[in-house]
């Protein structure tokens, strides 16, 4: 049961990271730089996981753990891609030129 919870939480975290990576560059960097938008992303994934896995104890545990992993994914994405906050670009591991960003 615990293995199932951890596997589905890891899959949910990977899916969230892929969705963030698929956003257009400027939208992704602005999303990662805005605390309000990142909280909205967290809440969206928590609610989606609760709706999808509703009905069983294992499903509820999976949804909660997946929601908690969401709080790890966004700082990881911020570190990898960088972010834009107050019209200032903070580069991450993957650097973009200012022409691409602005």
VMD Tcl script that draws the C-alpha trace (Angstrom):
set ca {
  {0.00 0.00 0.00}
  {2.78 2.45 0.88}
  {4.58 1.61 -2.36}
  {1.45 2.48 -4.34}
  {1.10 5.81 -2.56}
  {4.73 6.75 -3.22}
  {4.64 5.64 -6.86}
  {1.49 7.63 -7.64}
  {2.87 10.66 -5.78}
  {6.08 10.47 -7.81}
  {4.09 10.15 -11.03}
  {1.96 13.15 -10.09}
  {5.08 15.20 -9.31}
  {6.66 14.22 -12.63}
  {3.45 15.14 -14.46}
  {3.37 18.53 -12.76}
  {7.00 19.21 -13.70}
  {6.32 18.24 -17.32}
  {3.29 20.54 -17.46}
  {5.29 23.45 -16.08}
  {8.11 22.73 -18.56}
  {5.64 22.72 -21.47}
  {4.45 26.26 -20.77}
  {5.79 29.01 -23.03}
  {9.04 30.44 -21.67}
  {7.82 33.83 -20.46}
  {4.66 32.38 -18.93}
  {6.69 29.68 -17.16}
  {9.19 32.15 -15.71}
  {6.45 34.53 -14.57}
  {4.49 31.64 -13.03}
  {7.55 30.50 -11.10}
  {8.25 34.05 -9.94}
  {4.76 34.72 -8.61}
  {3.96 33.32 -5.15}
  {0.21 33.70 -5.76}
  {0.29 31.73 -8.99}
  {2.43 28.96 -7.50}
  {-0.07 28.61 -4.65}
  {-2.84 28.36 -7.26}
  {-0.89 25.59 -9.02}
  {-0.46 23.76 -5.70}
  {-4.16 24.01 -4.92}
  {-5.11 22.91 -8.44}
  {-2.99 19.77 -8.19}
  {-4.16 18.96 -4.67}
  {-7.83 19.30 -5.65}
  {-7.32 17.28 -8.85}
  {-5.58 14.51 -6.93}
  {-8.28 14.45 -4.27}
  {-11.01 14.24 -6.93}
  {-9.21 11.53 -8.91}
  {-8.29 9.36 -5.92}
  {-11.47 9.89 -3.87}
  {-13.15 6.90 -2.27}
  {-10.46 4.75 -0.68}
  {-7.95 5.15 2.11}
  {-5.08 4.44 -0.27}
  {-6.45 6.96 -2.74}
  {-6.78 9.67 -0.11}
  {-3.26 9.00 1.15}
  {-2.01 9.14 -2.43}
  {-3.73 12.47 -3.02}
  {-2.28 14.01 0.14}
  {1.26 12.77 -0.54}
  {0.98 13.92 -4.17}
  {-0.11 17.33 -2.90}
  {2.89 17.46 -0.59}
  {5.23 16.55 -3.44}
  {3.75 19.46 -5.36}
  {5.37 21.72 -2.78}
  {8.74 20.20 -3.75}
  {8.24 20.40 -7.52}
  {7.79 24.16 -7.83}
  {11.04 25.12 -6.01}
  {12.82 22.47 -8.08}
  {11.40 24.00 -11.28}
  {12.39 27.44 -10.03}
  {15.95 26.25 -9.51}
  {16.12 24.55 -12.91}
  {14.41 27.14 -15.12}
  {14.84 30.35 -13.13}
  {12.05 32.90 -12.72}
  {10.95 36.46 -13.36}
  {10.00 38.54 -10.34}
  {9.32 42.31 -10.46}
  {10.46 42.45 -14.10}
  {13.89 41.07 -13.13}
  {15.14 37.75 -14.50}
  {16.79 35.37 -12.05}
  {18.48 32.60 -14.05}
  {18.35 28.98 -13.01}
  {20.52 26.05 -14.01}
  {19.18 26.35 -17.54}
  {19.99 29.91 -18.58}
  {18.12 31.85 -21.22}
  {19.29 34.96 -23.04}
  {17.59 38.24 -22.20}
  {16.27 38.41 -25.76}
  {14.32 35.18 -25.16}
  {13.06 36.23 -21.76}
  {12.00 39.82 -22.39}
}
mol new
graphics top color blue
foreach p $ca { graphics top sphere $p radius 0.5 }
foreach p [lrange $ca 0 end-1] q [lrange $ca 1 end] { graphics top cylinder $p $q radius 0.2 }
display resetview
